[in-house]
């Protein structure tokens, strides 16, 4: 996020899909800007995969990091 701000930007986008923890991004305050289902082949079998585009603002989405030891 510091890199974005250092270059005069604060907005960003990232892709996620249903095979990852996409709910994490929503909990961080990012907005789901677009979504689409697509079919991919895994182990030779077709599988539906939801693909999401998230939009965020660096200042709004950065939360305090916590380290668990």
Predicted model as a PDB file, atoms N, CA, C, CB and O in Angstrom, pLDDT in the B-factor column:
MODEL        1                                                                  
ATOM      1  N   UNK A   1       0.819  -1.174   0.000  1.00 75.00           N  
ATOM      2  CA  UNK A   1       0.000   0.000   0.000  1.00 75.00           C  
ATOM      3  C   UNK A   1       0.871   1.249   0.000  1.00 75.00           C  
ATOM      4  CB  UNK A   1      -0.936  -0.008   1.191  1.00 75.00           C  
ATOM      5  O   UNK A   1       0.528   2.248  -0.631  1.00 75.00           O  
ATOM      6  N   UNK A   2       1.991   1.195   0.702  1.00 80.00           N  
ATOM      7  CA  UNK A   2       2.898   2.338   0.721  1.00 80.00           C  
ATOM      8  C   UNK A   2       3.404   2.639  -0.692  1.00 80.00           C  
ATOM      9  CB  UNK A   2       4.084   2.072   1.673  1.00 80.00           C  
ATOM     10  O   UNK A   2       3.589   3.802  -1.052  1.00 80.00           O  
ATOM     11  N   UNK A   3       3.624   1.600  -1.483  1.00 83.00           N  
ATOM     12  CA  UNK A   3       4.088   1.771  -2.863  1.00 83.00           C  
ATOM     13  C   UNK A   3       3.057   2.560  -3.680  1.00 83.00           C  
ATOM     14  CB  UNK A   3       4.356   0.391  -3.521  1.00 83.00           C  
ATOM     15  O   UNK A   3       3.418   3.458  -4.440  1.00 83.00           O  
ATOM     16  N   UNK A   4       1.792   2.224  -3.521  1.00 82.00           N  
ATOM     17  CA  UNK A   4       0.739   2.954  -4.228  1.00 82.00           C  
ATOM     18  C   UNK A   4       0.738   4.425  -3.825  1.00 82.00           C  
ATOM     19  CB  UNK A   4      -0.636   2.327  -3.946  1.00 82.00           C  
ATOM     20  O   UNK A   4       0.725   5.316  -4.674  1.00 82.00           O  
ATOM     21  N   UNK A   5       0.753   4.659  -2.527  1.00 79.00           N  
ATOM     22  CA  UNK A   5       0.712   6.039  -2.042  1.00 79.00           C  
ATOM     23  C   UNK A   5       1.949   6.816  -2.467  1.00 79.00           C  
ATOM     24  CB  UNK A   5       0.582   6.063  -0.523  1.00 79.00           C  
ATOM     25  O   UNK A   5       1.855   8.005  -2.771  1.00 79.00           O  
ATOM     26  N   UNK A   6       3.114   6.159  -2.494  1.00 84.00           N  
ATOM     27  CA  UNK A   6       4.349   6.827  -2.905  1.00 84.00           C  
ATOM     28  C   UNK A   6       4.294   7.283  -4.358  1.00 84.00           C  
ATOM     29  CB  UNK A   6       5.538   5.901  -2.702  1.00 84.00           C  
ATOM     30  O   UNK A   6       5.002   8.210  -4.752  1.00 84.00           O  
ATOM     31  N   UNK A   7       3.450   6.628  -5.152  1.00 86.00           N  
ATOM     32  CA  UNK A   7       3.311   6.982  -6.554  1.00 86.00           C  
ATOM     33  C   UNK A   7       2.022   7.766  -6.832  1.00 86.00           C  
ATOM     34  CB  UNK A   7       3.345   5.729  -7.402  1.00 86.00           C  
ATOM     35  O   UNK A   7       1.552   7.845  -7.967  1.00 86.00           O  
ATOM     36  N   UNK A   8       1.472   8.338  -5.764  1.00 87.00           N  
ATOM     37  CA  UNK A   8       0.293   9.193  -5.918  1.00 87.00           C  
ATOM     38  C   UNK A   8      -0.994   8.450  -6.211  1.00 87.00           C  
ATOM     39  CB  UNK A   8       0.533  10.167  -6.998  1.00 87.00           C  
ATOM     40  O   UNK A   8      -1.947   9.044  -6.715  1.00 87.00           O  
ATOM     41  N   UNK A   9      -1.042   7.167  -5.908  1.00 88.00           N  
ATOM     42  CA  UNK A   9      -2.251   6.361  -6.157  1.00 88.00           C  
ATOM     43  C   UNK A   9      -2.722   5.772  -4.842  1.00 88.00           C  
ATOM     44  CB  UNK A   9      -1.979   5.226  -7.204  1.00 88.00           C  
ATOM     45  O   UNK A   9      -1.927   5.565  -3.925  1.00 88.00           O  
ATOM     46  N   UNK A  10      -3.998   5.506  -4.752  1.00 88.00           N  
ATOM     47  CA  UNK A  10      -4.490   4.797  -3.579  1.00 88.00           C  
ATOM     48  C   UNK A  10      -5.508   3.723  -3.944  1.00 88.00           C  
ATOM     49  CB  UNK A  10      -5.104   5.776  -2.604  1.00 88.00           C  
ATOM     50  O   UNK A  10      -5.893   2.929  -3.085  1.00 88.00           O  
ATOM     51  N   UNK A  11      -5.954   3.681  -5.205  1.00 90.00           N  
ATOM     52  CA  UNK A  11      -6.913   2.649  -5.605  1.00 90.00           C  
ATOM     53  C   UNK A  11      -6.162   1.447  -6.189  1.00 90.00           C  
ATOM     54  CB  UNK A  11      -7.933   3.214  -6.639  1.00 90.00           C  
ATOM     55  O   UNK A  11      -5.084   1.581  -6.768  1.00 90.00           O  
ATOM     56  N   UNK A  12      -6.766   0.279  -6.016  1.00 92.00           N  
ATOM     57  CA  UNK A  12      -6.172  -0.934  -6.561  1.00 92.00           C  
ATOM     58  C   UNK A  12      -7.261  -1.949  -6.863  1.00 92.00           C  
ATOM     59  CB  UNK A  12      -5.136  -1.524  -5.587  1.00 92.00           C  
ATOM     60  O   UNK A  12      -8.388  -1.832  -6.381  1.00 92.00           O  
ATOM     61  N   UNK A  13      -6.915  -2.940  -7.662  1.00 93.00           N  
ATOM     62  CA  UNK A  13      -7.823  -4.021  -8.032  1.00 93.00           C  
ATOM     63  C   UNK A  13      -7.096  -5.335  -7.861  1.00 93.00           C  
ATOM     64  CB  UNK A  13      -8.339  -3.859  -9.488  1.00 93.00           C  
ATOM     65  O   UNK A  13      -5.879  -5.404  -8.031  1.00 93.00           O  
ATOM     66  N   UNK A  14      -7.831  -6.372  -7.527  1.00 93.00           N  
ATOM     67  CA  UNK A  14      -7.241  -7.706  -7.484  1.00 93.00           C  
ATOM     68  C   UNK A  14      -8.286  -8.730  -7.872  1.00 93.00           C  
ATOM     69  CB  UNK A  14      -6.670  -8.018  -6.085  1.00 93.00           C  
ATOM     70  O   UNK A  14      -9.489  -8.531  -7.700  1.00 93.00           O  
ATOM     71  N   UNK A  15      -7.783  -9.838  -8.405  1.00 94.00           N  
ATOM     72  CA  UNK A  15      -8.653 -10.950  -8.793  1.00 94.00           C  
ATOM     73  C   UNK A  15      -8.633 -12.017  -7.712  1.00 94.00           C  
ATOM     74  CB  UNK A  15      -8.217 -11.547 -10.153  1.00 94.00           C  
ATOM     75  O   UNK A  15      -7.605 -12.249  -7.075  1.00 94.00           O  
ATOM     76  N   UNK A  16      -9.764 -12.661  -7.511  1.00 95.00           N  
ATOM     77  CA  UNK A  16      -9.879 -13.799  -6.605  1.00 95.00           C  
ATOM     78  C   UNK A  16     -10.851 -14.778  -7.255  1.00 95.00           C  
ATOM     79  CB  UNK A  16     -10.365 -13.360  -5.159  1.00 95.00           C  
ATOM     80  O   UNK A  16     -11.515 -14.450  -8.238  1.00 95.00           O  
ATOM     81  N   UNK A  17     -10.926 -15.964  -6.702  1.00 95.00           N  
ATOM     82  CA  UNK A  17     -11.876 -16.949  -7.222  1.00 95.00           C  
ATOM     83  C   UNK A  17     -12.402 -17.806  -6.088  1.00 95.00           C  
ATOM     84  CB  UNK A  17     -11.221 -17.832  -8.304  1.00 95.00           C  
ATOM     85  O   UNK A  17     -11.964 -17.681  -4.945  1.00 95.00           O  
ATOM     86  N   UNK A  18     -13.348 -18.681  -6.415  1.00 94.00           N  
ATOM     87  CA  UNK A  18     -14.013 -19.492  -5.399  1.00 94.00           C  
ATOM     88  C   UNK A  18     -13.114 -20.579  -4.826  1.00 94.00           C  
ATOM     89  CB  UNK A  18     -15.249 -20.118  -5.976  1.00 94.00           C  
ATOM     90  O   UNK A  18     -13.519 -21.279  -3.898  1.00 94.00           O  
ATOM     91  N   UNK A  19     -11.914 -20.735  -5.351  1.00 91.00           N  
ATOM     92  CA  UNK A  19     -10.975 -21.713  -4.793  1.00 91.00           C  
ATOM     93  C   UNK A  19     -10.035 -21.076  -3.774  1.00 91.00           C  
ATOM     94  CB  UNK A  19     -10.163 -22.361  -5.912  1.00 91.00           C  
ATOM     95  O   UNK A  19      -9.089 -21.720  -3.319  1.00 91.00           O  
ATOM     96  N   UNK A  20     -10.287 -19.809  -3.410  1.00 90.00           N  
ATOM     97  CA  UNK A  20      -9.471 -19.147  -2.391  1.00 90.00           C  
ATOM     98  C   UNK A  20     -10.397 -18.504  -1.354  1.00 90.00           C  
ATOM     99  CB  UNK A  20      -8.525 -18.075  -3.035  1.00 90.00           C  
ATOM    100  O   UNK A  20     -11.620 -18.595  -1.466  1.00 90.00           O  
ATOM    101  N   UNK A  21      -9.820 -17.867  -0.367  1.00 89.00           N  
ATOM    102  CA  UNK A  21     -10.592 -17.245   0.712  1.00 89.00           C  
ATOM    103  C   UNK A  21     -11.018 -15.838   0.322  1.00 89.00           C  
ATOM    104  CB  UNK A  21      -9.774 -17.210   2.014  1.00 89.00           C  
ATOM    105  O   UNK A  21     -10.576 -14.864   0.932  1.00 89.00           O  
ATOM    106  N   UNK A  22     -11.868 -15.725  -0.683  1.00 88.00           N  
ATOM    107  CA  UNK A  22     -12.252 -14.419  -1.196  1.00 88.00           C  
ATOM    108  C   UNK A  22     -13.030 -13.585  -0.184  1.00 88.00           C  
ATOM    109  CB  UNK A  22     -13.070 -14.587  -2.440  1.00 88.00           C  
ATOM    110  O   UNK A  22     -13.040 -12.358  -0.289  1.00 88.00           O  
ATOM    111  N   UNK A  23     -13.666 -14.200   0.773  1.00 88.00           N  
ATOM    112  CA  UNK A  23     -14.379 -13.462   1.817  1.00 88.00           C  
ATOM    113  C   UNK A  23     -13.454 -12.567   2.621  1.00 88.00           C  
ATOM    114  CB  UNK A  23     -15.085 -14.425   2.745  1.00 88.00           C  
ATOM    115  O   UNK A  23     -13.891 -11.565   3.186  1.00 88.00           O  
ATOM    116  N   UNK A  24     -12.177 -12.925   2.675  1.00 91.00           N  
ATOM    117  CA  UNK A  24     -11.181 -12.115   3.369  1.00 91.00           C  
ATOM    118  C   UNK A  24     -11.160 -10.696   2.824  1.00 91.00           C  
ATOM    119  CB  UNK A  24      -9.795 -12.746   3.245  1.00 91.00           C  
ATOM    120  O   UNK A  24     -11.080  -9.735   3.589  1.00 91.00           O  
ATOM    121  N   UNK A  25     -11.232 -10.561   1.505  1.00 91.00           N  
ATOM    122  CA  UNK A  25     -11.143  -9.241   0.883  1.00 91.00           C  
ATOM    123  C   UNK A  25     -12.343  -8.375   1.258  1.00 91.00           C  
ATOM    124  CB  UNK A  25     -11.045  -9.374  -0.642  1.00 91.00           C  
ATOM    125  O   UNK A  25     -12.204  -7.170   1.466  1.00 91.00           O  
ATOM    126  N   UNK A  26     -13.512  -8.988   1.344  1.00 90.00           N  
ATOM    127  CA  UNK A  26     -14.700  -8.238   1.738  1.00 90.00           C  
ATOM    128  C   UNK A  26     -14.592  -7.792   3.191  1.00 90.00           C  
ATOM    129  CB  UNK A  26     -15.966  -9.084   1.532  1.00 90.00           C  
ATOM    130  O   UNK A  26     -15.020  -6.691   3.538  1.00 90.00           O  
ATOM    131  N   UNK A  27     -14.025  -8.640   4.036  1.00 91.00           N  
ATOM    132  CA  UNK A  27     -13.838  -8.265   5.439  1.00 91.00           C  
ATOM    133  C   UNK A  27     -12.819  -7.140   5.587  1.00 91.00           C  
ATOM    134  CB  UNK A  27     -13.395  -9.477   6.256  1.00 91.00           C  
ATOM    135  O   UNK A  27     -12.828  -6.424   6.588  1.00 91.00           O  
ATOM    136  N   UNK A  28     -11.947  -6.979   4.606  1.00 88.00           N  
ATOM    137  CA  UNK A  28     -10.961  -5.896   4.627  1.00 88.00           C  
ATOM    138  C   UNK A  28     -11.517  -4.597   4.057  1.00 88.00           C  
ATOM    139  CB  UNK A  28      -9.724  -6.304   3.850  1.00 88.00           C  
ATOM    140  O   UNK A  28     -10.808  -3.594   3.983  1.00 88.00           O  
ATOM    141  N   UNK A  29     -12.788  -4.616   3.654  1.00 89.00           N  
ATOM    142  CA  UNK A  29     -13.436  -3.410   3.170  1.00 89.00           C  
ATOM    143  C   UNK A  29     -13.388  -3.228   1.666  1.00 89.00           C  
ATOM    144  CB  UNK A  29     -12.824  -2.242   3.811  1.00 89.00           C  
ATOM    145  O   UNK A  29     -13.782  -2.178   1.157  1.00 89.00           O  
ATOM    146  N   UNK A  30     -12.911  -4.234   0.945  1.00 93.00           N  
ATOM    147  CA  UNK A  30     -12.874  -4.115  -0.513  1.00 93.00           C  
ATOM    148  C   UNK A  30     -14.256  -4.395  -1.085  1.00 93.00           C  
ATOM    149  CB  UNK A  30     -11.828  -5.082  -1.122  1.00 93.00           C  
ATOM    150  O   UNK A  30     -15.064  -5.103  -0.484  1.00 93.00           O  
ATOM    151  N   UNK A  31     -14.509  -3.826  -2.255  1.00 95.00           N  
ATOM    152  CA  UNK A  31     -15.805  -3.954  -2.914  1.00 95.00           C  
ATOM    153  C   UNK A  31     -15.672  -4.899  -4.103  1.00 95.00           C  
ATOM    154  CB  UNK A  31     -16.337  -2.567  -3.370  1.00 95.00           C  
ATOM    155  O   UNK A  31     -14.745  -4.782  -4.905  1.00 95.00           O  
ATOM    156  N   UNK A  32     -16.610  -5.833  -4.204  1.00 96.00           N  
ATOM    157  CA  UNK A  32     -16.627  -6.727  -5.368  1.00 96.00           C  
ATOM    158  C   UNK A  32     -17.169  -5.936  -6.552  1.00 96.00           C  
ATOM    159  CB  UNK A  32     -17.497  -8.018  -5.099  1.00 96.00           C  
ATOM    160  O   UNK A  32     -18.356  -5.614  -6.606  1.00 96.00           O  
ATOM    161  N   UNK A  33     -16.287  -5.626  -7.499  1.00 96.00           N  
ATOM    162  CA  UNK A  33     -16.635  -4.775  -8.634  1.00 96.00           C  
ATOM    163  C   UNK A  33     -17.248  -5.567  -9.781  1.00 96.00           C  
ATOM    164  CB  UNK A  33     -15.409  -4.037  -9.122  1.00 96.00           C  
ATOM    165  O   UNK A  33     -18.042  -5.026 -10.552  1.00 96.00           O  
ATOM    166  N   UNK A  34     -16.888  -6.843  -9.902  1.00 97.00           N  
ATOM    167  CA  UNK A  34     -17.419  -7.679 -10.987  1.00 97.00           C  
ATOM    168  C   UNK A  34     -17.249  -9.137 -10.608  1.00 97.00           C  
ATOM    169  CB  UNK A  34     -16.705  -7.376 -12.342  1.00 97.00           C  
ATOM    170  O   UNK A  34     -16.402  -9.485  -9.784  1.00 97.00           O  
ATOM    171  N   UNK A  35     -18.060  -9.980 -11.215  1.00 97.00           N  
ATOM    172  CA  UNK A  35     -17.922 -11.423 -11.009  1.00 97.00           C  
ATOM    173  C   UNK A  35     -18.436 -12.162 -12.229  1.00 97.00           C  
ATOM    174  CB  UNK A  35     -18.680 -11.880  -9.741  1.00 97.00           C  
ATOM    175  O   UNK A  35     -19.302 -11.679 -12.958  1.00 97.00           O  
ATOM    176  N   UNK A  36     -17.881 -13.343 -12.429  1.00 97.00           N  
ATOM    177  CA  UNK A  36     -18.284 -14.158 -13.566  1.00 97.00           C  
ATOM    178  C   UNK A  36     -17.973 -15.617 -13.252  1.00 97.00           C  
ATOM    179  CB  UNK A  36     -17.565 -13.700 -14.871  1.00 97.00           C  
ATOM    180  O   UNK A  36     -16.955 -15.929 -12.634  1.00 97.00           O  
ATOM    181  N   UNK A  37     -18.847 -16.488 -13.679  1.00 98.00           N  
ATOM    182  CA  UNK A  37     -18.579 -17.926 -13.583  1.00 98.00           C  
ATOM    183  C   UNK A  37     -17.920 -18.379 -14.872  1.00 98.00           C  
ATOM    184  CB  UNK A  37     -19.890 -18.737 -13.313  1.00 98.00           C  
ATOM    185  O   UNK A  37     -18.291 -17.934 -15.959  1.00 98.00           O  
ATOM    186  N   UNK A  38     -16.957 -19.250 -14.751  1.00 97.00           N  
ATOM    187  CA  UNK A  38     -16.311 -19.820 -15.920  1.00 97.00           C  
ATOM    188  C   UNK A  38     -16.090 -21.307 -15.669  1.00 97.00           C  
ATOM    189  CB  UNK A  38     -14.969 -19.095 -16.235  1.00 97.00           C  
ATOM    190  O   UNK A  38     -16.067 -21.750 -14.521  1.00 97.00           O  
ATOM    191  N   UNK A  39     -15.930 -22.058 -16.722  1.00 97.00           N  
ATOM    192  CA  UNK A  39     -15.689 -23.493 -16.597  1.00 97.00           C  
ATOM    193  C   UNK A  39     -14.222 -23.762 -16.900  1.00 97.00           C  
ATOM    194  CB  UNK A  39     -16.617 -24.312 -17.551  1.00 97.00           C  
ATOM    195  O   UNK A  39     -13.691 -23.351 -17.931  1.00 97.00           O  
ATOM    196  N   UNK A  40     -13.585 -24.465 -15.966  1.00 95.00           N  
ATOM    197  CA  UNK A  40     -12.193 -24.876 -16.162  1.00 95.00           C  
ATOM    198  C   UNK A  40     -12.133 -26.396 -16.088  1.00 95.00           C  
ATOM    199  CB  UNK A  40     -11.243 -24.220 -15.093  1.00 95.00           C  
ATOM    200  O   UNK A  40     -13.085 -27.036 -15.640  1.00 95.00           O  
ATOM    201  N   UNK A  41     -11.044 -26.960 -16.516  1.00 95.00           N  
ATOM    202  CA  UNK A  41     -10.864 -28.411 -16.441  1.00 95.00           C  
ATOM    203  C   UNK A  41      -9.840 -28.723 -15.370  1.00 95.00           C  
ATOM    204  CB  UNK A  41     -10.424 -28.997 -17.811  1.00 95.00           C  
ATOM    205  O   UNK A  41      -8.699 -28.264 -15.432  1.00 95.00           O  
ATOM    206  N   UNK A  42     -10.255 -29.508 -14.385  1.00 90.00           N  
ATOM    207  CA  UNK A  42      -9.371 -29.984 -13.319  1.00 90.00           C  
ATOM    208  C   UNK A  42      -9.361 -31.494 -13.363  1.00 90.00           C  
ATOM    209  CB  UNK A  42      -9.825 -29.466 -11.913  1.00 90.00           C  
ATOM    210  O   UNK A  42     -10.409 -32.136 -13.287  1.00 90.00           O  
ATOM    211  N   UNK A  43      -8.178 -32.058 -13.485  1.00 94.00           N  
ATOM    212  CA  UNK A  43      -8.041 -33.516 -13.597  1.00 94.00           C  
ATOM    213  C   UNK A  43      -8.911 -34.065 -14.727  1.00 94.00           C  
ATOM    214  CB  UNK A  43      -8.416 -34.195 -12.266  1.00 94.00           C  
ATOM    215  O   UNK A  43      -9.471 -35.157 -14.627  1.00 94.00           O  
ATOM    216  N   UNK A  44      -9.012 -33.283 -15.803  1.00 95.00           N  
ATOM    217  CA  UNK A  44      -9.760 -33.731 -16.970  1.00 95.00           C  
ATOM    218  C   UNK A  44     -11.263 -33.568 -16.876  1.00 95.00           C  
ATOM    219  CB  UNK A  44      -9.458 -35.137 -17.221  1.00 95.00           C  
ATOM    220  O   UNK A  44     -11.983 -33.916 -17.812  1.00 95.00           O  
ATOM    221  N   UNK A  45     -11.753 -33.040 -15.752  1.00 96.00           N  
ATOM    222  CA  UNK A  45     -13.203 -32.865 -15.569  1.00 96.00           C  
ATOM    223  C   UNK A  45     -13.545 -31.386 -15.535  1.00 96.00           C  
ATOM    224  CB  UNK A  45     -13.687 -33.557 -14.270  1.00 96.00           C  
ATOM    225  O   UNK A  45     -12.797 -30.592 -14.965  1.00 96.00           O  
ATOM    226  N   UNK A  46     -14.666 -31.003 -16.138  1.00 97.00           N  
ATOM    227  CA  UNK A  46     -15.073 -29.594 -16.077  1.00 97.00           C  
ATOM    228  C   UNK A  46     -15.545 -29.223 -14.674  1.00 97.00           C  
ATOM    229  CB  UNK A  46     -16.188 -29.310 -17.100  1.00 97.00           C  
ATOM    230  O   UNK A  46     -16.221 -30.003 -14.003  1.00 97.00           O  
ATOM    231  N   UNK A  47     -15.180 -28.033 -14.252  1.00 95.00           N  
ATOM    232  CA  UNK A  47     -15.609 -27.531 -12.942  1.00 95.00           C  
ATOM    233  C   UNK A  47     -15.924 -26.047 -13.086  1.00 95.00           C  
ATOM    234  CB  UNK A  47     -14.508 -27.771 -11.842  1.00 95.00           C  
ATOM    235  O   UNK A  47     -15.199 -25.313 -13.758  1.00 95.00           O  
ATOM    236  N   UNK A  48     -17.005 -25.610 -12.452  1.00 96.00           N  
ATOM    237  CA  UNK A  48     -17.368 -24.200 -12.474  1.00 96.00           C  
ATOM    238  C   UNK A  48     -16.545 -23.456 -11.437  1.00 96.00           C  
ATOM    239  CB  UNK A  48     -18.880 -24.010 -12.213  1.00 96.00           C  
ATOM    240  O   UNK A  48     -16.426 -23.884 -10.289  1.00 96.00           O  
ATOM    241  N   UNK A  49     -15.982 -22.339 -11.862  1.00 95.00           N  
ATOM    242  CA  UNK A  49     -15.154 -21.514 -10.996  1.00 95.00           C  
ATOM    243  C   UNK A  49     -15.717 -20.099 -11.036  1.00 95.00           C  
ATOM    244  CB  UNK A  49     -13.645 -21.547 -11.436  1.00 95.00           C  
ATOM    245  O   UNK A  49     -15.879 -19.521 -12.111  1.00 95.00           O  
ATOM    246  N   UNK A  50     -16.014 -19.545  -9.871  1.00 96.00           N  
ATOM    247  CA  UNK A  50     -16.440 -18.150  -9.791  1.00 96.00           C  
ATOM    248  C   UNK A  50     -15.200 -17.272  -9.718  1.00 96.00           C  
ATOM    249  CB  UNK A  50     -17.371 -17.908  -8.559  1.00 96.00           C  
ATOM    250  O   UNK A  50     -14.313 -17.520  -8.902  1.00 96.00           O  
ATOM    251  N   UNK A  51     -15.130 -16.253 -10.560  1.00 96.00           N  
ATOM    252  CA  UNK A  51     -13.991 -15.343 -10.594  1.00 96.00           C  
ATOM    253  C   UNK A  51     -14.497 -13.947 -10.216  1.00 96.00           C  
ATOM    254  CB  UNK A  51     -13.299 -15.339 -12.012  1.00 96.00           C  
ATOM    255  O   UNK A  51     -15.524 -13.494 -10.723  1.00 96.00           O  
ATOM    256  N   UNK A  52     -13.769 -13.272  -9.323  1.00 96.00           N  
ATOM    257  CA  UNK A  52     -14.196 -11.977  -8.806  1.00 96.00           C  
ATOM    258  C   UNK A  52     -13.119 -10.926  -9.015  1.00 96.00           C  
ATOM    259  CB  UNK A  52     -14.545 -12.082  -7.325  1.00 96.00           C  
ATOM    260  O   UNK A  52     -11.927 -11.217  -8.904  1.00 96.00           O  
ATOM    261  N   UNK A  53     -13.536  -9.716  -9.316  1.00 96.00           N  
ATOM    262  CA  UNK A  53     -12.641  -8.568  -9.367  1.00 96.00           C  
ATOM    263  C   UNK A  53     -13.001  -7.684  -8.180  1.00 96.00           C  
ATOM    264  CB  UNK A  53     -12.757  -7.786 -10.740  1.00 96.00           C  
ATOM    265  O   UNK A  53     -14.143  -7.245  -8.046  1.00 96.00           O  
ATOM    266  N   UNK A  54     -12.021  -7.427  -7.321  1.00 95.00           N  
ATOM    267  CA  UNK A  54     -12.231  -6.572  -6.153  1.00 95.00           C  
ATOM    268  C   UNK A  54     -11.559  -5.231  -6.360  1.00 95.00           C  
ATOM    269  CB  UNK A  54     -11.698  -7.244  -4.878  1.00 95.00           C  
ATOM    270  O   UNK A  54     -10.478  -5.150  -6.943  1.00 95.00           O  
ATOM    271  N   UNK A  55     -12.205  -4.178  -5.879  1.00 95.00           N  
ATOM    272  CA  UNK A  55     -11.655  -2.826  -5.917  1.00 95.00           C  
ATOM    273  C   UNK A  55     -11.437  -2.379  -4.484  1.00 95.00           C  
ATOM    274  CB  UNK A  55     -12.600  -1.836  -6.686  1.00 95.00           C  
ATOM    275  O   UNK A  55     -12.256  -2.643  -3.603  1.00 95.00           O  
ATOM    276  N   UNK A  56     -10.337  -1.707  -4.266  1.00 92.00           N  
ATOM    277  CA  UNK A  56     -10.045  -1.225  -2.926  1.00 92.00           C  
ATOM    278  C   UNK A  56      -9.362   0.121  -2.962  1.00 92.00           C  
ATOM    279  CB  UNK A  56      -9.186  -2.219  -2.183  1.00 92.00           C  
ATOM    280  O   UNK A  56      -8.833   0.543  -3.991  1.00 92.00           O  
ATOM    281  N   UNK A  57      -9.380   0.786  -1.832  1.00 89.00           N  
ATOM    282  CA  UNK A  57      -8.661   2.044  -1.650  1.00 89.00           C  
ATOM    283  C   UNK A  57      -7.681   1.799  -0.516  1.00 89.00           C  
ATOM    284  CB  UNK A  57      -9.638   3.261  -1.340  1.00 89.00           C  
ATOM    285  O   UNK A  57      -8.073   1.391   0.577  1.00 89.00           O  
ATOM    286  N   UNK A  58      -6.408   2.051  -0.781  1.00 82.00           N  
ATOM    287  CA  UNK A  58      -5.340   1.716   0.161  1.00 82.00           C  
ATOM    288  C   UNK A  58      -5.604   2.276   1.550  1.00 82.00           C  
ATOM    289  CB  UNK A  58      -4.012   2.233  -0.353  1.00 82.00           C  
ATOM    290  O   UNK A  58      -5.457   1.550   2.533  1.00 82.00           O  
ATOM    291  N   UNK A  59      -5.983   3.523   1.663  1.00 74.00           N  
ATOM    292  CA  UNK A  59      -6.199   4.118   2.984  1.00 74.00           C  
ATOM    293  C   UNK A  59      -7.393   3.512   3.703  1.00 74.00           C  
ATOM    294  CB  UNK A  59      -6.391   5.614   2.856  1.00 74.00           C  
ATOM    295  O   UNK A  59      -7.415   3.460   4.933  1.00 74.00           O  
ATOM    296  N   UNK A  60      -8.389   3.052   2.951  1.00 59.00           N  
ATOM    297  CA  UNK A  60      -9.617   2.537   3.561  1.00 59.00           C  
ATOM    298  C   UNK A  60      -9.513   1.065   3.925  1.00 59.00           C  
ATOM    299  CB  UNK A  60     -10.784   2.742   2.626  1.00 59.00           C  
ATOM    300  O   UNK A  60     -10.233   0.601   4.809  1.00 59.00           O  
ATOM    301  N   UNK A  61      -8.630   0.319   3.263  1.00 52.00           N  
ATOM    302  CA  UNK A  61      -8.637  -1.127   3.465  1.00 52.00           C  
ATOM    303  C   UNK A  61      -7.526  -1.627   4.362  1.00 52.00           C  
ATOM    304  CB  UNK A  61      -8.545  -1.812   2.157  1.00 52.00           C  
ATOM    305  O   UNK A  61      -7.552  -2.788   4.772  1.00 52.00           O  
ATOM    306  N   UNK A  62      -6.553  -0.794   4.680  1.00 48.00           N  
ATOM    307  CA  UNK A  62      -5.433  -1.257   5.506  1.00 48.00           C  
ATOM    308  C   UNK A  62      -5.898  -1.321   6.940  1.00 48.00           C  
ATOM    309  CB  UNK A  62      -4.189  -0.326   5.368  1.00 48.00           C  
ATOM    310  O   UNK A  62      -6.345  -0.323   7.506  1.00 48.00           O  
ATOM    311  N   UNK A  63      -5.793  -2.501   7.527  1.00 53.00           N  
ATOM    312  CA  UNK A  63      -6.136  -2.682   8.937  1.00 53.00           C  
ATOM    313  C   UNK A  63      -4.855  -3.050   9.677  1.00 53.00           C  
ATOM    314  CB  UNK A  63      -7.247  -3.787   9.129  1.00 53.00           C  
ATOM    315  O   UNK A  63      -3.886  -3.503   9.068  1.00 53.00           O  
ATOM    316  N   UNK A  64      -4.856  -2.860  10.947  1.00 45.00           N  
ATOM    317  CA  UNK A  64      -3.670  -3.182  11.742  1.00 45.00           C  
ATOM    318  C   UNK A  64      -3.360  -4.660  11.647  1.00 45.00           C  
ATOM    319  CB  UNK A  64      -3.868  -2.777  13.209  1.00 45.00           C  
ATOM    320  O   UNK A  64      -4.243  -5.503  11.801  1.00 45.00           O  
ATOM    321  N   UNK A  65      -2.109  -4.965  11.394  1.00 44.00           N  
ATOM    322  CA  UNK A  65      -1.669  -6.357  11.291  1.00 44.00           C  
ATOM    323  C   UNK A  65      -1.460  -6.912  12.690  1.00 44.00           C  
ATOM    324  CB  UNK A  65      -0.364  -6.476  10.449  1.00 44.00           C  
ATOM    325  O   UNK A  65      -0.989  -6.214  13.587  1.00 44.00           O  
ATOM    326  N   UNK A  66      -1.814  -8.163  12.858  1.00 41.00           N  
ATOM    327  CA  UNK A  66      -1.622  -8.826  14.141  1.00 41.00           C  
ATOM    328  C   UNK A  66      -0.780 -10.075  13.897  1.00 41.00           C  
ATOM    329  CB  UNK A  66      -2.996  -9.183  14.817  1.00 41.00           C  
ATOM    330  O   UNK A  66      -1.055 -10.851  12.982  1.00 41.00           O  
ATOM    331  N   UNK A  67       0.227 -10.255  14.709  1.00 41.00           N  
ATOM    332  CA  UNK A  67       1.066 -11.431  14.597  1.00 41.00           C  
ATOM    333  C   UNK A  67       0.701 -12.401  15.705  1.00 41.00           C  
ATOM    334  CB  UNK A  67       2.564 -11.057  14.658  1.00 41.00           C  
ATOM    335  O   UNK A  67       0.671 -12.035  16.880  1.00 41.00           O  
ATOM    336  N   UNK A  68       0.424 -13.639  15.324  1.00 46.00           N  
ATOM    337  CA  UNK A  68       0.114 -14.686  16.289  1.00 46.00           C  
ATOM    338  C   UNK A  68       1.325 -15.596  16.386  1.00 46.00           C  
ATOM    339  CB  UNK A  68      -1.169 -15.488  15.881  1.00 46.00           C  
ATOM    340  O   UNK A  68       1.798 -16.129  15.383  1.00 46.00           O  
ATOM    341  N   UNK A  69       1.816 -15.766  17.588  1.00 40.00           N  
ATOM    342  CA  UNK A  69       2.998 -16.619  17.784  1.00 40.00           C  
ATOM    343  C   UNK A  69       2.612 -17.860  18.530  1.00 40.00           C  
ATOM    344  CB  UNK A  69       4.107 -15.876  18.539  1.00 40.00           C  
ATOM    345  O   UNK A  69       3.461 -18.709  18.797  1.00 40.00           O  
TER     346      UNK A  69                                                      
ENDMDL                                                                          
END                                                                             
